[in-house]
Amino acid sequence: MNVYGNEEIVKAFHQMVESGHVPHAMLLHEDDGGGAFPLVLNFLEELYGGNPRVQKLIHPDIHFVFPVAGSDKPVSLQFVGPFRELLLANPYFFENELYAAIGIEGKQSNISVNEARSILERLSLSAVEGGYRTVVLYLPEKMNAQAANALLKMVEEPPQYTLFLLITHAPEKVLITISSRCLHMRVQPLSPEADALVHAKEAAGNTVLQDLFHDLLDAIVARDLLKALETGEAVADLKVREQQKSFCKLASEDLRRIFLLQKMQQLARIPAGEEAYYGSVAKRLQPKFARLGMEALDRSLMLIERNVNQKILFTTLVNQLYTIQNP
């Protein structure tokens, strides 16, 4: 699979295989859709001696675990087919695309204690090909304390040739009992060119959400509270909660660009053709707006995950943003 950037991680993985010193647990921190899966799969292909079944996602000793809806039984195995199809079609997929693929959009996703026990059962079997047994766990921050505790001993003292590769979007939310046992690696964000290449299909949907946020910013700068509230209501009316989360993430990324334009212009990576818009907004917004706005968006993202009423949530968010700019 194609890997864009992250030469240091590629080199580190190669050295691990060459030396035979492979950490038993690694935590890769990526931005949503940021490319940890290609890194992991290329590493595993080398670790498993170039076996083509690794890239086809059908190697019997590599197990994939990801958040699903429901906790009464281990159900991720039921969705491994759609998961494989998604990963093969685009290894740079976004979290909400996984939920759409397995049909749990708008539902609370998690990795339950029963999923953790299912992992232990699979690892209790001998490796089919006599080498490594690997668990690739997507979004360990979705594990509750029970699930983490069930896995803890295996992660802490695994049998020989047992490997855990965890891919997270929020390392600070991974329970410390698991996180502290892992080697941490930061997957650097894609360059604008690479991002446009691998996420061309998603760009259209993201553009709608980004346009909503730009409408909100324009209303706030113009001191048009009614228009700002109408835009917030449009976000609250989005049918899928994952779209609301994507809105918060895209908005936060926009504010990060604006913050850098105001403070460290040379570091601001502005999409081609949008320099004039971001430059204009950065000049009109209060110096404190981007920083405090990102804090408000992070809190809103957390509340979405807690099933807070969307209309109240986004009305509150709009009021907070409006007040920051117009005290």
Buried (B, 14 or more C-beta within 10 A) or exposed (E): BEBBBBEEBBEBBEEBBEEEEBBBBBBBBBBBBBBBBBBBBBBBBBBBEEBEBBBEBEBEBBBBBBBBBBBEEBBBBEBBEBBBEBBEEBBBBBBBBBBBBBEBBEEBBBBBBBBBBBBEEBBEEEBEBEBBBBBBBBBBBBBBEBBBBBBBEBBEEBEEBBBBBBBBBBBEBBBEBBBEBBEBBBBBBBEEEBBEEBBEEBEEBBEEBBEBBBBBBBBBBEEBBEBBBBBBBBBBEBEEBBBBBBBBBBBBBBBBBBBBBBEEEEEBEBBEEEEEBBBEBBEBBBEEBBBBBBBBBEBBBEBBEEEBEBEEBBBBBBBBBBEBBEE
